Amino acid sequence: MVRIGIVLLSLWVGWLSWTAVVSAGSRVDTGSVTLVNPGHEPRSVGKEREKSATQELTAELFQGAIHRYLEQAWSQKVKTITVAVLDPAEPIAVPSGIIEFQVLPTGSDDGLGRRVFPVSVTVGGKAWKTIQVLADVSAMIEAIVPTRLLKTEELIDGADLKSTRIRIHQWNHPFMTDRDEVVGKSAARPLPPDTPLRSTFVKLPLIVKKGDRVLIEARRGGLSIQTYGITKASGQVGQTIMVANLDSGRELRAKVVAPSLVQVDF
């Protein structure tokens, strides 16, 4: 009987130990629920829901919006535009939805350097906020420059020119970017090589020069009278200069119309 009692006591103690182990192994943390799919990393349901409900506006997104805005405004004047966003430097959380940007015009839209751009943000088709974005803006153009020293009054040929990229400080710059506007003109002053050309640096070439022998023509209706004279000054097409009639010696005011040809009124 004693032996049977000992065996029953041992079985009862073992049953209590097994129950304690099972109870401890069934305890879970209900603070966060983690789902595991075969072949995928564990993910937190709470964190996933929070992530899908928000998104971020970064400096890169603002930079792209401002760059597109300036390209549309300055495409005819500049070659390259660079935008560096300074503020906001940290991402901005926004609700989920399709994000649209609109850069609002300001009173200083022609300025380069450090500027503030009001950027209207729309999320999911609804206006959200207007962010004041601080950015540095710089621009480059392809300027026309001489390839060699051009002397005053020297006629400019296409071989005398090339394009070079330069940084500008205002979008409405004074530099010439169209080669066709320079070829055929003459230098208004000595122009060293690689000097970015401005419109004031070139002019229409002199068609006649002082001391040239020219044909003086007077027209009225179908009547035309011609004689020869000597120019008293140099001139471009359309300019009025003094010429001396070779027959009479009389000086006349004449308009330059072509090489070796001037016209007078009578």
Secondary structure, DSSP 8 states (H G I E B T S, - for coil): -HHHHHHHHHHHHHHHHHHHHHHHHT---TTS-EE--TTS--EEHHHHHHHHHEEEE-HHHHHHHHHHHHHHHHTTT-SEEEEEEEE--S-EEEESS-EEEEE---TTTTB-EEEEEEEEEEETTEEEEEEEEEEEEEEEEEEEEESS-B-TT-B--GGGEEEEEEEESBSS--B---GGGTTT-EESS-B-TT---BGGGEE---SB-TT-EEEEEEEETTEEEEEEEEESS-B-TT-EEEEEETTT--EEEEEEEETTEEEE--
